[in-house]
Amino acid sequence: MSLVDLANEILLSIAENLAWESDINALARTNRRFYILLNLYLYQRNVHRSRSSALRWAAEHGRDLTIQTSLDAKADVRATRRNRDKPTALHLASVNGHLQIAALLTTSGACIDAQNSHGFTPLHLAILHRFEPVARMLIEKGAEFRKDWPGRHRQTALHVASYFGLTPIVQLLLEKGADVEARDAQLRTPLHWAVKIDRAWARRSGSNCDVWKGDLGTVRLLLEKRANPRAQDKSGKTPQSLGKMHPDMFLRMMFKSGSTVALYEAELHDRELQERQRLRKEHELVEERDRLRNAARDTVEKERIAIETAAAREKSRQDKGRQRAKARLEKAERSAREKQDLTAREQDRRETRRKAEAIQSQKDAKTATEQRKRAEKERQAAISREKRQDVIRRDWAAMKERAERRSSK
């Protein structure tokens, strides 16, 4: 018997005795029937024995269907990976910018403010890696953004978003109540971080140029929200003093006092840059959304067709099996009826033969009795004749003797 012909219970027992999930996965990919039977068992086993590692892998690599299947198998969305960082699935989805997966995890019970081993939350990682849609979703769903971040700087989410020039996130944080004058460990405000130059990164990369990761729109938004350009940090530096020495020309013009034309030109250029950047991001988001939607739709359609085909084949196989079983049953019943009929006819013939033999025996007994009676009558008649003859002979002898006697006288 081949492996394909085994019953489902035996196949599940074989899967339970396999040591590695990769072996079960290889067995499940042998054919459609094995996939339908063993795929959900594989995810359930992963939940119970591997602490939902498939869920975290799918969150890291952006596999929507794997996420949904793991959730259907009751995966623990709060379980952490056993490595140095100890991230949850929501951490991995946020650090890789998978918006739909992050939203699905939050609606499935994932802790939105869970911390990894370094103290970072999913919102921290989304902002650090500049994934604005993910950060926006987490903020709108109630992620904590007022607490200080881990590390020696002790900055807030507004500081980091300002540093990376994430203007929409800065605006959302301000609308949600973030303090525009919040101070970090060095008494720097978000405006300090918005104009900050990353010379350490330039030294590490071997570049002679100053690196600015911010955005003019962020600086302009903070100034519009009444951020103090003259706030001093521990070293006595202000955002205005940093801006006047900034390598970006438009930022220098923005912080020059009394230069109305320069400020207008800087704002105009800033608006154009923001508009182009917004249109480009919107276009990229639309393309990415369409691509993901089409890919998900194609995958779901293929999976549906495959499942329907496999179900139809399985139903056809079961119908044929039922028909063969029914035919075998009917044949067995027909054979049993024929045997019963033969047995009944044989019993009738035996009964008839027995009755005929009994009747014949009675007739033979009667005939024998009659013959015995007839023979007895004949014997009695013969005896009577013999007696009469003896009498006659005696009488004749007596008469002859009397006659002789008379003649001798």
Secondary structure, 3 states (H helix, E strand, C coil): CCHHHCCHHHHHHHHHCCCCHHHHHHHHCCCHHHHHHHHHHHHHHHHHHCCCHHHHHHHHHCCHHHHHHHHHCCCCCCCECCCCCCCEHHHHHHHCCCHHHHHHHHHCCCCCCCCCCCCCCHHHHHHHCCCHHHHHHHHHCCCCCCCCCCCCCCCCHHHHHHHCCCHHHHHHHHHCCCCCCCCCCCCCCHHHHHCCCCHHHHHHHCCCCCCCCCCHHHHHHHHHCCCCCCCCCCCCCCHHHHHHCCCCHHHHHHHCCCCHHHHHHHHHHHHHHHHHHHHHHHHHHHHHHHHHHHHHHHHHHHHHHHHHHHHHHHHHHHHHHHHHHHHHHHHHHHHHHHHHHHHHHHHHHHHHHHHHHHHHHHHHHHHHHHHHHHHHHHHHHHHHHHHHHHHHHHHHHHHHHHHHHHHHC
